Amino acid sequence: MTTPRDAPASRRTRANGDGTVYQRKDSRWEAAGYVLAPGNTRKRIHVYGTTRKEALAKLTEKIANSNRGLPAPSAQGSLAAHLTYWLENVAVHQLRENTHTRYTACVNRHLIPGLGKKKLTKLTAKDVRTWLNQLRTTCQCCMRGLDARRDQPRCCASGQCCRKLLSPLTLTYIHSVLKSALEHAVREEEIPRNVARNVRTGTPRPRRFEPLTADEARQFLTTTNEHRLHALFELALHTGLRKGELLGLRWEDLYLDTGTATVRRTLQRTTAGGLTTLPTKTRASERRIALPTRCLHSLKHHHEQQKREHEAAGTTWQNSGHVFTTAQGGPIDPTNLTRTFTTLLRKAGLRRIRFHDLRHSTATLLLEQGVELVVIKELLGHAHIGVTATVYAHVRLRLQRDAIDILGNALDNPAGHEPTDDDPPLCGVTVR
């Protein structure tokens, strides 16, 4: 008597829940079975193969994933459709406006042209890695068609590629945007896993900055002494506040009697609202800091100067409440502040740096004076002390080298000093 186990594989009766496998009229094999679906429901899926073994293996993998609690993908559209949906319906409510604008530019400029036609459920880690490698080595001037839109081509169209490649930091940013978009698809159970997380882009080198030395900082403050915004530049160098945090300060945030200030908001220019007051960059950025005595004197002098400007402006005065304003009382545009800062650097005879480098100058000078890293972290408003340690690693390395040199000098015998009979003898101490 022939048992089901002895029967051929093609005729063997499958157990309940194992699905069915059969051959189609076009000679392909089709396997169907029930798997876990989003919403804790079950649905019937169909997989195909050129042989019975191939179709059965695909079905077995789907059922195994279902048994582990992974729902079957529900997305049917392309990656471009998902990215558009994510930007318009999800990210717009979670990101600051300027961050959302950068994400949108990244998606439209790189992600959709490169991977947009891929099906969301068919995207693999190999696809992402291959595309990133291509992006890393391809001239962006030619990939984005910039050369084709010129009146006179001067890149690949003329046979002379400019090799305008993306920086490692930009590649990491593009990769992080893709990971964020796919992570939302995982949370909505449209795909079982985030394949972009399995791709390693490497850790880019931190952006190099050139902070001011102590002599250069003094020279810069001397040049700004007669400027109407001298208090702003002095506060920036002494406290390390960001540009938006300085421009977002209100008089109600300053406590000149106790010598403290509370950082609650930041001033930014957005595409939709123009100059807008927003919350601080992170929760840790909302902080209370101590004000140096020099800054207290400068702020009191600035307050008196602002009163005189108010009287001179008369009815045209804009009572914005900000500490640092224009001559008419309105908020200062960050771009105009950068332009003023560059002019003052040129007047002082200093090299051109970014305004944000004043913040780096504060941290560097504090480190060189032996201030603890945790104090600098609280002053700058970093979310984690690891951020402070990473950004200023080169400064800590230089301080370590100086400390090692000091120790080496202490261990060496001073010049001209020879041991005498009056010197106490070296002795061993018993350690318990």
Salt bridges, closest charged atoms under 4 A:
ASP26 OD1 - ARG24 NE 3.36
ASP26 OD2 - ARG28 NE 3.30
GLU30 OE1 - ARG24 NH1 3.02
GLU30 OE2 - HIS46 ND1 2.74
GLU54 OE2 - LYS58 NZ 3.65
ASP127 OD1 - LYS118 NZ 3.66
ASP147 OD1 - ARG150 NH1 3.06
GLU183 OE1 - ARG197 NE 2.93
GLU188 OE2 - HIS184 NE2 2.88
GLU190 OE1 - HIS82 ND1 3.78
ASP215 OD1 - ARG218 NH2 2.15
GLU216 OE2 - ARG351 NH1 2.67
GLU234 OE1 - HIS230 NE2 3.81
GLU234 OE2 - ARG294 NH2 3.13
GLU245 OE2 - ARG242 NH1 2.63
GLU245 OE1 - ARG287 NH2 3.06
GLU252 OE2 - ARG265 NH2 3.83
ASP253 OD1 - ARG264 NH1 2.52
ASP253 OD2 - ARG265 NH1 2.47
GLU309 OE1 - ARG228 NH2 2.98
ASP333 OD2 - ARG269 NE 2.58
ASP357 OD1 - ARG354 NH2 3.03
GLU368 OE2 - ARG398 NH2 2.29
GLU378 OE2 - LYS377 NZ 3.24
ASP423 OD2 - HIS417 NE2 3.93
